[in-house]
Amino acid sequence: MTFEETYLNDNILDALYDMHFEEMTPIQERCIPEILDGRDVLGVAQTGTGKTAAYLLPILSMLDDGGYPEDTINCIVMSPTRELAQQIDQAMEGFSYYLDNVSSIAVYGGNDGSRFDQEIKSLRGGAPVVIATPGRLLSHLKVGNLDLSRTSFFVLDEADRMLDMGFMEDILQINKLLPESCQKVMFSATMPAKIRELAVSLLHNPIEVKLKVSRPAEKIHQMAYICYEPQKVRIIENIFKQGDLKRVIIFCGKKDKVKDINRTLQKLKINCAPMHSDLTQAERDDVMYRFKAGQVDVLVATDIVARGIDIDDIRMVINFDVPHDSEDYVHRIGRTARADRDGEAITFVSDNDFRFFKPIEHFLQKEIEKLPLPEGLGEGPDYQAMKEVRKGGRGRGHRKGSKRSGTHFAKSSSNKHKKGNS
């Protein structure tokens, strides 16, 4: 379906023509007509599916058609991070090129005083579209810099990331200031129970649009270690001792593990940095800048960076623990093997993680390659025995570490990465 087959207005269609946008993506095809019809929408789609245009285009088209107050903020777009807010603002510039009376301002933390003063001026004057992080928007609300009582559109982008970063109460607080008539759109890459609860609280009789999660790129070599929890750090140590690895992300489900692993790698003289919700926005921006610039070799992170961060040259992703659903697994390992590059993804599967790992293999429709434990780590859980227990069998077996284990994997990885660096 083409954009011209919708009833987006001519100014929007002219901008899309200039940008060589013709065919809509599936998320755009299903969301744009519903938003134009005034419906609340709950969209579930991965990064890179075109969801920014799916909500911006119909909202901008309606604002340009007129009938909205000129002295108020007509649309609020909430973003979990400053970087994503900037990306949305850039997309807005292209889409609104022919719109004389529809402009936007991005409002986020980590700026100097002059930027804050500029935000105050725009907000008090009634910027048509405000793209904001929750904390910064609340700061302006608390000092009376903006009024949301006549806002017509409210968008939550990457809602699951906002919840991961602890913004639930902020979002609910902002929502209370919106009028009953406000049309709301919420996008999330995953649909855990908390997101479902948030949707019930925010949205009125929404249309739900859910796209299937695509499987990981074939260029990602997926592997797993079957191990006990205390063995995971030793495996990390073994991987990095065997080769000079760079451009690596290690994902953990909890920020305390991120801190522990980062300290362990620092003791091994690995050039690493942590990324978790205890860091301020300015600290997170600094870590991401240094990682992208190659000043940091290894990023140890919670799922804050599993989505929405475009870094093309990640060589390896390590899942220190198993994500609790297949979509999170796909998002994590999807950081590697981008832009036609090869990549490796290694997952540590403890006996406690197995109940989450097996559904991932079922989703992938294949078994992930199991690597033998590095020499000297002792025995690990028996994978086949765990599978039998899951089916209703009894007993738990063990598997001895192999002398070939770490040597087999680490040497092959080391050689590959050395070639890549030459």
Sequence and secondary structure as in RCSB ss.txt:
>XXXX:A:sequence
MTFEETYLNDNILDALYDMHFEEMTPIQERCIPEILDGRDVLGVAQTGTGKTAAYLLPILSMLDDGGYPEDTINC
IVMSPTRELAQQIDQAMEGFSYYLDNVSSIAVYGGNDGSRFDQEIKSLRGGAPVVIATPGRLLSHLKVGNLDLSR
TSFFVLDEADRMLDMGFMEDILQINKLLPESCQKVMFSATMPAKIRELAVSLLHNPIEVKLKVSRPAEKIHQMAY
ICYEPQKVRIIENIFKQGDLKRVIIFCGKKDKVKDINRTLQKLKINCAPMHSDLTQAERDDVMYRFKAGQVDVLV
ATDIVARGIDIDDIRMVINFDVPHDSEDYVHRIGRTARADRDGEAITFVSDNDFRFFKPIEHFLQKEIEKLPLPE
GLGEGPDYQAMKEVRKGGRGRGHRKGSKRSGTHFAKSSSNKHKKGNS
>XXXX:A:secstr
 BGGGS   HHHHHHHHHTT  B  HHHHHHHHHHHTT  EEEE  TTSSHHHHHHHHHHHHHHH  S SSS  E
EEE SSHHHHHHHHHHHHHHTTT TT  EEEE SS  HHHHHHHHHHHHHT SEEEE HHHHHHHHHTT    TT
  EEEESSHHHHHHTT HHHHHHHHTTS TT EEEEEES   HHHHHHHHHH SS EEEE       TTEEEEEE
E  GGGHHHHHHHHHHHS   SEEEE SSHHHHHHHHHHHHHTT  EEEE TTS HHHHHHHHHHHHTTS SEEE
E GGGSSS   TTB EEEESS  SSHHHHHHHHTTBS TT  EEEEEEE TTTHHHHHHHHHHHTS  EEE   T
TS  EE HHHHHHHHHT     EE   TTHHHHHHHHHHHHHHHHH 
